[in-house]
C-alpha cells in the first residue's frame, strides 16, 4: 500500500473511532488501530503508526474509565 492509501485507511479508522459509542465498537476500532500500527511500521510509515497508536491508547483509556465507572457503581 502507498503512503496515501495508508493515510486514507487511517482516516477511515479515525472516523469509525469518532462514531463508536458502544464498548464493543471501541474494542473493534482498537484492534483495527493495532493492526494498522503494525502494518505502517512494517512499511516504515512511522508517523502514521504513531497517530494510530496514540488514538488506540486514547480509546483504551476511555474503555478503562468506563470499566472503572461500572465497577464503582456495581454494574459488574
PyMOL Python script that loads the backbone (N, CA, C, O; Angstrom):
from pymol import cmd

cmd.read_pdbstr("""\
ATOM      1  N   UNK A   1       0.834  -1.179   0.000  1.00  0.00           N
ATOM      2  CA  UNK A   1       0.000   0.000   0.000  1.00  0.00           C
ATOM      3  C   UNK A   1       0.878   1.241   0.000  1.00  0.00           C
ATOM      4  O   UNK A   1       1.929   1.269   0.642  1.00  0.00           O
ATOM      5  N   UNK A   2       0.450   2.255  -0.713  1.00  0.00           N
ATOM      6  CA  UNK A   2       1.208   3.506  -0.731  1.00  0.00           C
ATOM      7  C   UNK A   2       0.919   4.301   0.535  1.00  0.00           C
ATOM      8  O   UNK A   2      -0.014   3.995   1.278  1.00  0.00           O
ATOM      9  N   UNK A   3       1.729   5.317   0.764  1.00  0.00           N
ATOM     10  CA  UNK A   3       1.520   6.178   1.927  1.00  0.00           C
ATOM     11  C   UNK A   3       0.146   6.831   1.855  1.00  0.00           C
ATOM     12  O   UNK A   3      -0.548   6.930   2.866  1.00  0.00           O
ATOM     13  N   UNK A   4      -0.248   7.275   0.672  1.00  0.00           N
ATOM     14  CA  UNK A   4      -1.552   7.918   0.510  1.00  0.00           C
ATOM     15  C   UNK A   4      -2.683   6.945   0.837  1.00  0.00           C
ATOM     16  O   UNK A   4      -3.648   7.312   1.507  1.00  0.00           O
ATOM     17  N   UNK A   5      -2.563   5.714   0.368  1.00  0.00           N
ATOM     18  CA  UNK A   5      -3.586   4.707   0.663  1.00  0.00           C
ATOM     19  C   UNK A   5      -3.647   4.406   2.162  1.00  0.00           C
ATOM     20  O   UNK A   5      -4.728   4.235   2.725  1.00  0.00           O
ATOM     21  N   UNK A   6      -2.486   4.342   2.792  1.00  0.00           N
ATOM     22  CA  UNK A   6      -2.444   4.107   4.236  1.00  0.00           C
ATOM     23  C   UNK A   6      -3.059   5.287   4.984  1.00  0.00           C
ATOM     24  O   UNK A   6      -3.769   5.098   5.972  1.00  0.00           O
ATOM     25  N   UNK A   7      -2.788   6.503   4.512  1.00  0.00           N
ATOM     26  CA  UNK A   7      -3.342   7.702   5.132  1.00  0.00           C
ATOM     27  C   UNK A   7      -4.867   7.693   5.037  1.00  0.00           C
ATOM     28  O   UNK A   7      -5.555   8.019   6.005  1.00  0.00           O
ATOM     29  N   UNK A   8      -5.387   7.325   3.886  1.00  0.00           N
ATOM     30  CA  UNK A   8      -6.836   7.247   3.697  1.00  0.00           C
ATOM     31  C   UNK A   8      -7.426   6.184   4.619  1.00  0.00           C
ATOM     32  O   UNK A   8      -8.471   6.396   5.234  1.00  0.00           O
ATOM     33  N   UNK A   9      -6.759   5.059   4.709  1.00  0.00           N
ATOM     34  CA  UNK A   9      -7.224   3.977   5.587  1.00  0.00           C
ATOM     35  C   UNK A   9      -7.270   4.430   7.041  1.00  0.00           C
ATOM     36  O   UNK A   9      -8.231   4.145   7.755  1.00  0.00           O
ATOM     37  N   UNK A  10      -6.227   5.138   7.479  1.00  0.00           N
ATOM     38  CA  UNK A  10      -6.192   5.621   8.855  1.00  0.00           C
ATOM     39  C   UNK A  10      -7.316   6.626   9.098  1.00  0.00           C
ATOM     40  O   UNK A  10      -7.931   6.621  10.165  1.00  0.00           O
ATOM     41  N   UNK A  11      -7.585   7.475   8.128  1.00  0.00           N
ATOM     42  CA  UNK A  11      -8.673   8.443   8.253  1.00  0.00           C
ATOM     43  C   UNK A  11     -10.007   7.724   8.435  1.00  0.00           C
ATOM     44  O   UNK A  11     -10.837   8.149   9.238  1.00  0.00           O
ATOM     45  N   UNK A  12     -10.214   6.650   7.702  1.00  0.00           N
ATOM     46  CA  UNK A  12     -11.449   5.869   7.841  1.00  0.00           C
ATOM     47  C   UNK A  12     -11.550   5.238   9.227  1.00  0.00           C
ATOM     48  O   UNK A  12     -12.629   5.204   9.820  1.00  0.00           O
ATOM     49  N   UNK A  13     -10.434   4.743   9.738  1.00  0.00           N
ATOM     50  CA  UNK A  13     -10.439   4.151  11.080  1.00  0.00           C
ATOM     51  C   UNK A  13     -10.724   5.228  12.119  1.00  0.00           C
ATOM     52  O   UNK A  13     -11.475   4.991  13.066  1.00  0.00           O
ATOM     53  N   UNK A  14     -10.130   6.418  11.951  1.00  0.00           N
ATOM     54  CA  UNK A  14     -10.391   7.524  12.871  1.00  0.00           C
ATOM     55  C   UNK A  14     -11.864   7.899  12.851  1.00  0.00           C
ATOM     56  O   UNK A  14     -12.440   8.211  13.893  1.00  0.00           O
ATOM     57  N   UNK A  15     -12.478   7.872  11.672  1.00  0.00           N
ATOM     58  CA  UNK A  15     -13.910   8.168  11.565  1.00  0.00           C
ATOM     59  C   UNK A  15     -14.721   7.144  12.345  1.00  0.00           C
ATOM     60  O   UNK A  15     -15.666   7.497  13.050  1.00  0.00           O
ATOM     61  N   UNK A  16     -14.352   5.888  12.218  1.00  0.00           N
ATOM     62  CA  UNK A  16     -15.037   4.831  12.967  1.00  0.00           C
ATOM     63  C   UNK A  16     -14.862   5.040  14.467  1.00  0.00           C
ATOM     64  O   UNK A  16     -15.786   4.800  15.244  1.00  0.00           O
ATOM     65  N   UNK A  17     -13.681   5.486  14.870  1.00  0.00           N
ATOM     66  CA  UNK A  17     -13.419   5.741  16.290  1.00  0.00           C
ATOM     67  C   UNK A  17     -14.297   6.875  16.801  1.00  0.00           C
ATOM     68  O   UNK A  17     -14.804   6.815  17.921  1.00  0.00           O
ATOM     69  N   UNK A  18     -14.477   7.907  15.984  1.00  0.00           N
ATOM     70  CA  UNK A  18     -15.289   9.048  16.389  1.00  0.00           C
ATOM     71  C   UNK A  18     -16.758   8.655  16.538  1.00  0.00           C
ATOM     72  O   UNK A  18     -17.468   9.188  17.391  1.00  0.00           O
ATOM     73  N   UNK A  19     -17.200   7.729  15.712  1.00  0.00           N
ATOM     74  CA  UNK A  19     -18.597   7.299  15.729  1.00  0.00           C
ATOM     75  C   UNK A  19     -18.863   6.279  16.832  1.00  0.00           C
ATOM     76  O   UNK A  19     -19.971   6.214  17.363  1.00  0.00           O
ATOM     77  N   UNK A  20     -17.865   5.493  17.174  1.00  0.00           N
ATOM     78  CA  UNK A  20     -18.030   4.388  18.134  1.00  0.00           C
ATOM     79  C   UNK A  20     -18.485   4.904  19.492  1.00  0.00           C
ATOM     80  O   UNK A  20     -17.810   5.723  20.115  1.00  0.00           O
ATOM     81  N   UNK A  21     -19.616   4.425  19.936  1.00  0.00           N
ATOM     82  CA  UNK A  21     -20.133   4.786  21.251  1.00  0.00           C
ATOM     83  C   UNK A  21     -20.141   3.577  22.191  1.00  0.00           C
ATOM     84  O   UNK A  21     -19.808   3.690  23.371  1.00  0.00           O
ATOM     85  N   UNK A  22     -20.518   2.445  21.659  1.00  0.00           N
ATOM     86  CA  UNK A  22     -20.620   1.232  22.470  1.00  0.00           C
ATOM     87  C   UNK A  22     -19.240   0.616  22.686  1.00  0.00           C
ATOM     88  O   UNK A  22     -18.353   0.736  21.841  1.00  0.00           O
ATOM     89  N   UNK A  23     -19.076  -0.035  23.813  1.00  0.00           N
ATOM     90  CA  UNK A  23     -17.802  -0.661  24.160  1.00  0.00           C
ATOM     91  C   UNK A  23     -17.320  -1.653  23.106  1.00  0.00           C
ATOM     92  O   UNK A  23     -16.145  -1.610  22.741  1.00  0.00           O
ATOM     93  N   UNK A  24     -18.179  -2.550  22.597  1.00  0.00           N
ATOM     94  CA  UNK A  24     -17.688  -3.494  21.575  1.00  0.00           C
ATOM     95  C   UNK A  24     -17.169  -2.784  20.319  1.00  0.00           C
ATOM     96  O   UNK A  24     -16.204  -3.228  19.698  1.00  0.00           O
ATOM     97  N   UNK A  25     -17.820  -1.681  19.959  1.00  0.00           N
ATOM     98  CA  UNK A  25     -17.371  -0.916  18.797  1.00  0.00           C
ATOM     99  C   UNK A  25     -15.992  -0.314  19.043  1.00  0.00           C
ATOM    100  O   UNK A  25     -15.131  -0.333  18.163  1.00  0.00           O
ATOM    101  N   UNK A  26     -15.790   0.215  20.236  1.00  0.00           N
ATOM    102  CA  UNK A  26     -14.494   0.807  20.572  1.00  0.00           C
ATOM    103  C   UNK A  26     -13.401  -0.256  20.591  1.00  0.00           C
ATOM    104  O   UNK A  26     -12.279  -0.010  20.149  1.00  0.00           O
ATOM    105  N   UNK A  27     -13.731  -1.431  21.102  1.00  0.00           N
ATOM    106  CA  UNK A  27     -12.749  -2.520  21.110  1.00  0.00           C
ATOM    107  C   UNK A  27     -12.378  -2.928  19.694  1.00  0.00           C
ATOM    108  O   UNK A  27     -11.213  -3.202  19.405  1.00  0.00           O
ATOM    109  N   UNK A  28     -13.367  -2.969  18.815  1.00  0.00           N
ATOM    110  CA  UNK A  28     -13.108  -3.328  17.415  1.00  0.00           C
ATOM    111  C   UNK A  28     -12.195  -2.298  16.757  1.00  0.00           C
ATOM    112  O   UNK A  28     -11.290  -2.659  16.005  1.00  0.00           O
ATOM    113  N   UNK A  29     -12.431  -1.023  17.036  1.00  0.00           N
ATOM    114  CA  UNK A  29     -11.588   0.033  16.477  1.00  0.00           C
ATOM    115  C   UNK A  29     -10.173  -0.083  17.038  1.00  0.00           C
ATOM    116  O   UNK A  29      -9.203   0.131  16.311  1.00  0.00           O
ATOM    117  N   UNK A  30     -10.044  -0.417  18.311  1.00  0.00           N
ATOM    118  CA  UNK A  30      -8.715  -0.611  18.911  1.00  0.00           C
ATOM    119  C   UNK A  30      -7.953  -1.710  18.184  1.00  0.00           C
ATOM    120  O   UNK A  30      -6.758  -1.573  17.922  1.00  0.00           O
ATOM    121  N   UNK A  31      -8.637  -2.792  17.860  1.00  0.00           N
ATOM    122  CA  UNK A  31      -7.989  -3.883  17.123  1.00  0.00           C
ATOM    123  C   UNK A  31      -7.547  -3.415  15.735  1.00  0.00           C
ATOM    124  O   UNK A  31      -6.456  -3.755  15.277  1.00  0.00           O
ATOM    125  N   UNK A  32      -8.402  -2.633  15.070  1.00  0.00           N
ATOM    126  CA  UNK A  32      -8.049  -2.107  13.750  1.00  0.00           C
ATOM    127  C   UNK A  32      -6.831  -1.198  13.840  1.00  0.00           C
ATOM    128  O   UNK A  32      -5.933  -1.263  13.000  1.00  0.00           O
ATOM    129  N   UNK A  33      -6.806  -0.352  14.862  1.00  0.00           N
ATOM    130  CA  UNK A  33      -5.680   0.567  15.033  1.00  0.00           C
ATOM    131  C   UNK A  33      -4.390  -0.191  15.336  1.00  0.00           C
ATOM    132  O   UNK A  33      -3.324   0.176  14.842  1.00  0.00           O
ATOM    133  N   UNK A  34      -4.484  -1.239  16.140  1.00  0.00           N
ATOM    134  CA  UNK A  34      -3.298  -2.040  16.464  1.00  0.00           C
ATOM    135  C   UNK A  34      -2.742  -2.694  15.198  1.00  0.00           C
ATOM    136  O   UNK A  34      -1.532  -2.687  14.972  1.00  0.00           O
ATOM    137  N   UNK A  35      -3.627  -3.256  14.375  1.00  0.00           N
ATOM    138  CA  UNK A  35      -3.205  -3.885  13.123  1.00  0.00           C
ATOM    139  C   UNK A  35      -2.604  -2.847  12.180  1.00  0.00           C
ATOM    140  O   UNK A  35      -1.578  -3.093  11.546  1.00  0.00           O
ATOM    141  N   UNK A  36      -3.250  -1.683  12.093  1.00  0.00           N
ATOM    142  CA  UNK A  36      -2.740  -0.621  11.232  1.00  0.00           C
ATOM    143  C   UNK A  36      -1.346  -0.201  11.688  1.00  0.00           C
ATOM    144  O   UNK A  36      -0.451  -0.014  10.865  1.00  0.00           O
ATOM    145  N   UNK A  37      -1.164  -0.054  12.991  1.00  0.00           N
ATOM    146  CA  UNK A  37       0.128   0.330  13.564  1.00  0.00           C
ATOM    147  C   UNK A  37       1.212  -0.646  13.112  1.00  0.00           C
ATOM    148  O   UNK A  37       2.284  -0.230  12.671  1.00  0.00           O
ATOM    149  N   UNK A  38       0.930  -1.942  13.223  1.00  0.00           N
ATOM    150  CA  UNK A  38       1.903  -2.962  12.802  1.00  0.00           C
ATOM    151  C   UNK A  38       2.254  -2.818  11.323  1.00  0.00           C
ATOM    152  O   UNK A  38       3.425  -2.824  10.945  1.00  0.00           O
ATOM    153  N   UNK A  39       1.218  -2.688  10.495  1.00  0.00           N
ATOM    154  CA  UNK A  39       1.438  -2.610   9.054  1.00  0.00           C
ATOM    155  C   UNK A  39       2.191  -1.338   8.667  1.00  0.00           C
ATOM    156  O   UNK A  39       3.079  -1.374   7.814  1.00  0.00           O
ATOM    157  N   UNK A  40       1.839  -0.225   9.288  1.00  0.00           N
ATOM    158  CA  UNK A  40       2.502   1.037   8.974  1.00  0.00           C
ATOM    159  C   UNK A  40       3.980   0.982   9.374  1.00  0.00           C
ATOM    160  O   UNK A  40       4.843   1.430   8.620  1.00  0.00           O
ATOM    161  N   UNK A  41       4.269   0.440  10.545  1.00  0.00           N
ATOM    162  CA  UNK A  41       5.669   0.317  10.978  1.00  0.00           C
ATOM    163  C   UNK A  41       6.454  -0.589  10.035  1.00  0.00           C
ATOM    164  O   UNK A  41       7.610  -0.311   9.718  1.00  0.00           O
ATOM    165  N   UNK A  42       5.824  -1.672   9.590  1.00  0.00           N
ATOM    166  CA  UNK A  42       6.488  -2.597   8.670  1.00  0.00           C
ATOM    167  C   UNK A  42       6.843  -1.909   7.356  1.00  0.00           C
ATOM    168  O   UNK A  42       7.824  -2.271   6.706  1.00  0.00           O
ATOM    169  N   UNK A  43       6.047  -0.921   6.969  1.00  0.00           N
ATOM    170  CA  UNK A  43       6.300  -0.183   5.733  1.00  0.00           C
ATOM    171  C   UNK A  43       7.170   1.053   5.957  1.00  0.00           C
ATOM    172  O   UNK A  43       7.482   1.775   5.011  1.00  0.00           O
ATOM    173  N   UNK A  44       7.562   1.295   7.207  1.00  0.00           N
ATOM    174  CA  UNK A  44       8.398   2.445   7.509  1.00  0.00           C
ATOM    175  C   UNK A  44       7.628   3.749   7.621  1.00  0.00           C
ATOM    176  O   UNK A  44       8.221   4.827   7.577  1.00  0.00           O
ATOM    177  N   UNK A  45       6.312   3.661   7.767  1.00  0.00           N
ATOM    178  CA  UNK A  45       5.471   4.859   7.886  1.00  0.00           C
ATOM    179  C   UNK A  45       5.242   5.145   9.374  1.00  0.00           C
ATOM    180  O   UNK A  45       4.144   4.976   9.903  1.00  0.00           O
ATOM    181  N   UNK A  46       6.311   5.580  10.019  1.00  0.00           N
ATOM    182  CA  UNK A  46       6.297   5.703  11.474  1.00  0.00           C
ATOM    183  C   UNK A  46       5.391   6.816  11.983  1.00  0.00           C
ATOM    184  O   UNK A  46       4.829   6.691  13.071  1.00  0.00           O
ATOM    185  N   UNK A  47       5.232   7.900  11.232  1.00  0.00           N
ATOM    186  CA  UNK A  47       4.341   8.978  11.663  1.00  0.00           C
ATOM    187  C   UNK A  47       2.892   8.490  11.694  1.00  0.00           C
ATOM    188  O   UNK A  47       2.156   8.766  12.642  1.00  0.00           O
ATOM    189  N   UNK A  48       2.494   7.770  10.658  1.00  0.00           N
ATOM    190  CA  UNK A  48       1.132   7.225  10.628  1.00  0.00           C
ATOM    191  C   UNK A  48       0.939   6.188  11.728  1.00  0.00           C
ATOM    192  O   UNK A  48      -0.113   6.137  12.365  1.00  0.00           O
ATOM    193  N   UNK A  49       1.951   5.370  11.943  1.00  0.00           N
ATOM    194  CA  UNK A  49       1.879   4.371  13.009  1.00  0.00           C
ATOM    195  C   UNK A  49       1.726   5.055  14.362  1.00  0.00           C
ATOM    196  O   UNK A  49       0.968   4.593  15.215  1.00  0.00           O
ATOM    197  N   UNK A  50       2.438   6.145  14.554  1.00  0.00           N
ATOM    198  CA  UNK A  50       2.345   6.894  15.805  1.00  0.00           C
ATOM    199  C   UNK A  50       0.962   7.474  16.028  1.00  0.00           C
ATOM    200  O   UNK A  50       0.448   7.456  17.147  1.00  0.00           O
ATOM    201  N   UNK A  51       0.355   7.992  14.961  1.00  0.00           N
ATOM    202  CA  UNK A  51      -1.003   8.527  15.067  1.00  0.00           C
ATOM    203  C   UNK A  51      -1.983   7.427  15.451  1.00  0.00           C
ATOM    204  O   UNK A  51      -2.848   7.625  16.304  1.00  0.00           O
ATOM    205  N   UNK A  52      -1.843   6.271  14.818  1.00  0.00           N
ATOM    206  CA  UNK A  52      -2.726   5.144  15.120  1.00  0.00           C
ATOM    207  C   UNK A  52      -2.547   4.696  16.566  1.00  0.00           C
ATOM    208  O   UNK A  52      -3.523   4.425  17.265  1.00  0.00           O
ATOM    209  N   UNK A  53      -1.309   4.622  17.001  1.00  0.00           N
ATOM    210  CA  UNK A  53      -1.021   4.192  18.365  1.00  0.00           C
ATOM    211  C   UNK A  53      -1.599   5.176  19.383  1.00  0.00           C
ATOM    212  O   UNK A  53      -2.172   4.772  20.395  1.00  0.00           O
ATOM    213  N   UNK A  54      -1.443   6.456  19.105  1.00  0.00           N
ATOM    214  CA  UNK A  54      -1.959   7.483  20.015  1.00  0.00           C
ATOM    215  C   UNK A  54      -3.482   7.383  20.135  1.00  0.00           C
ATOM    216  O   UNK A  54      -4.020   7.442  21.241  1.00  0.00           O
ATOM    217  N   UNK A  55      -4.171   7.235  19.020  1.00  0.00           N
ATOM    218  CA  UNK A  55      -5.628   7.113  19.046  1.00  0.00           C
ATOM    219  C   UNK A  55      -6.043   5.837  19.776  1.00  0.00           C
ATOM    220  O   UNK A  55      -7.012   5.834  20.536  1.00  0.00           O
ATOM    221  N   UNK A  56      -5.305   4.763  19.540  1.00  0.00           N
ATOM    222  CA  UNK A  56      -5.621   3.495  20.205  1.00  0.00           C
ATOM    223  C   UNK A  56      -5.532   3.639  21.718  1.00  0.00           C
ATOM    224  O   UNK A  56      -6.425   3.196  22.440  1.00  0.00           O
ATOM    225  N   UNK A  57      -4.463   4.253  22.199  1.00  0.00           N
ATOM    226  CA  UNK A  57      -4.310   4.390  23.646  1.00  0.00           C
ATOM    227  C   UNK A  57      -5.347   5.334  24.238  1.00  0.00           C
ATOM    228  O   UNK A  57      -5.734   5.184  25.397  1.00  0.00           O
ATOM    229  N   UNK A  58      -5.796   6.300  23.453  1.00  0.00           N
ATOM    230  CA  UNK A  58      -6.872   7.185  23.907  1.00  0.00           C
ATOM    231  C   UNK A  58      -8.165   6.371  24.091  1.00  0.00           C
ATOM    232  O   UNK A  58      -8.872   6.531  25.085  1.00  0.00           O
ATOM    233  N   UNK A  59      -8.457   5.507  23.126  1.00  0.00           N
ATOM    234  CA  UNK A  59      -9.643   4.652  23.244  1.00  0.00           C
ATOM    235  C   UNK A  59      -9.507   3.667  24.399  1.00  0.00           C
ATOM    236  O   UNK A  59     -10.476   3.412  25.114  1.00  0.00           O
ATOM    237  N   UNK A  60      -8.321   3.119  24.583  1.00  0.00           N
ATOM    238  CA  UNK A  60      -8.088   2.201  25.702  1.00  0.00           C
ATOM    239  C   UNK A  60      -8.355   2.920  27.023  1.00  0.00           C
ATOM    240  O   UNK A  60      -8.972   2.351  27.924  1.00  0.00           O
ATOM    241  N   UNK A  61      -7.900   4.156  27.142  1.00  0.00           N
ATOM    242  CA  UNK A  61      -8.135   4.932  28.365  1.00  0.00           C
ATOM    243  C   UNK A  61      -9.632   5.153  28.583  1.00  0.00           C
ATOM    244  O   UNK A  61     -10.117   5.049  29.710  1.00  0.00           O
ATOM    245  N   UNK A  62     -10.366   5.457  27.508  1.00  0.00           N
ATOM    246  CA  UNK A  62     -11.817   5.631  27.623  1.00  0.00           C
ATOM    247  C   UNK A  62     -12.487   4.342  28.083  1.00  0.00           C
ATOM    248  O   UNK A  62     -13.381   4.365  28.929  1.00  0.00           O
ATOM    249  N   UNK A  63     -12.052   3.223  27.524  1.00  0.00           N
ATOM    250  CA  UNK A  63     -12.620   1.933  27.920  1.00  0.00           C
ATOM    251  C   UNK A  63     -12.319   1.618  29.384  1.00  0.00           C
ATOM    252  O   UNK A  63     -13.171   1.089  30.098  1.00  0.00           O
ATOM    253  N   UNK A  64     -11.110   1.944  29.824  1.00  0.00           N
ATOM    254  CA  UNK A  64     -10.740   1.692  31.219  1.00  0.00           C
ATOM    255  C   UNK A  64     -11.556   2.565  32.165  1.00  0.00           C
ATOM    256  O   UNK A  64     -11.966   2.112  33.234  1.00  0.00           O
ATOM    257  N   UNK A  65     -11.794   3.827  31.771  1.00  0.00           N
ATOM    258  CA  UNK A  65     -12.612   4.715  32.596  1.00  0.00           C
ATOM    259  C   UNK A  65     -14.040   4.195  32.692  1.00  0.00           C
ATOM    260  O   UNK A  65     -14.642   4.202  33.766  1.00  0.00           O
ATOM    261  N   UNK A  66     -14.577   3.747  31.565  1.00  0.00           N
ATOM    262  CA  UNK A  66     -15.941   3.213  31.559  1.00  0.00           C
ATOM    263  C   UNK A  66     -16.025   1.968  32.434  1.00  0.00           C
ATOM    264  O   UNK A  66     -16.993   1.780  33.170  1.00  0.00           O
ATOM    265  N   UNK A  67     -15.022   1.137  32.348  1.00  0.00           N
ATOM    266  CA  UNK A  67     -14.982  -0.091  33.154  1.00  0.00           C
ATOM    267  C   UNK A  67     -14.912   0.250  34.642  1.00  0.00           C
ATOM    268  O   UNK A  67     -15.607  -0.361  35.454  1.00  0.00           O
ATOM    269  N   UNK A  68     -14.078   1.217  34.996  1.00  0.00           N
ATOM    270  CA  UNK A  68     -13.951   1.627  36.396  1.00  0.00           C
ATOM    271  C   UNK A  68     -15.268   2.204  36.911  1.00  0.00           C
ATOM    272  O   UNK A  68     -15.650   1.962  38.056  1.00  0.00           O
ATOM    273  N   UNK A  69     -15.956   2.962  36.070  1.00  0.00           N
ATOM    274  CA  UNK A  69     -17.241   3.533  36.467  1.00  0.00           C
ATOM    275  C   UNK A  69     -18.273   2.433  36.693  1.00  0.00           C
ATOM    276  O   UNK A  69     -19.063   2.509  37.634  1.00  0.00           O
ATOM    277  N   UNK A  70     -18.273   1.414  35.841  1.00  0.00           N
ATOM    278  CA  UNK A  70     -19.196   0.286  36.007  1.00  0.00           C
ATOM    279  C   UNK A  70     -18.927  -0.440  37.318  1.00  0.00           C
ATOM    280  O   UNK A  70     -19.854  -0.776  38.055  1.00  0.00           O
ATOM    281  N   UNK A  71     -17.661  -0.678  37.598  1.00  0.00           N
ATOM    282  CA  UNK A  71     -17.287  -1.401  38.813  1.00  0.00           C
ATOM    283  C   UNK A  71     -17.667  -0.598  40.052  1.00  0.00           C
ATOM    284  O   UNK A  71     -18.188  -1.158  41.017  1.00  0.00           O
ATOM    285  N   UNK A  72     -17.410   0.712  40.033  1.00  0.00           N
ATOM    286  CA  UNK A  72     -17.698   1.534  41.207  1.00  0.00           C
ATOM    287  C   UNK A  72     -19.197   1.694  41.445  1.00  0.00           C
ATOM    288  O   UNK A  72     -19.627   1.966  42.566  1.00  0.00           O
ATOM    289  N   UNK A  73     -19.986   1.525  40.393  1.00  0.00           N
ATOM    290  CA  UNK A  73     -21.438   1.625  40.539  1.00  0.00           C
ATOM    291  C   UNK A  73     -22.104   0.256  40.611  1.00  0.00           C
ATOM    292  O   UNK A  73     -23.328   0.147  40.535  1.00  0.00           O
ATOM    293  N   UNK A  74     -21.302  -0.770  40.755  1.00  0.00           N
ATOM    294  CA  UNK A  74     -21.835  -2.119  40.905  1.00  0.00           C
ATOM    295  C   UNK A  74     -22.418  -2.701  39.641  1.00  0.00           C
ATOM    296  O   UNK A  74     -23.265  -3.593  39.697  1.00  0.00           O
ATOM    297  N   UNK A  75     -21.973  -2.206  38.500  1.00  0.00           N
ATOM    298  CA  UNK A  75     -22.506  -2.699  37.236  1.00  0.00           C
ATOM    299  C   UNK A  75     -21.943  -4.025  36.807  1.00  0.00           C
ATOM    300  O   UNK A  75     -22.490  -4.668  35.911  1.00  0.00           O
ATOM    301  N   UNK A  76     -20.863  -4.451  37.424  1.00  0.00           N
ATOM    302  CA  UNK A  76     -20.247  -5.722  37.011  1.00  0.00           C
ATOM    303  C   UNK A  76     -20.296  -6.712  38.138  1.00  0.00           C
ATOM    304  O   UNK A  76     -19.828  -7.841  37.989  1.00  0.00           O
TER     305      UNK A  76
END
""", "prot")
cmd.dss("prot")
cmd.show_as("cartoon", "prot")
cmd.util.cbc("prot")
cmd.orient("prot")
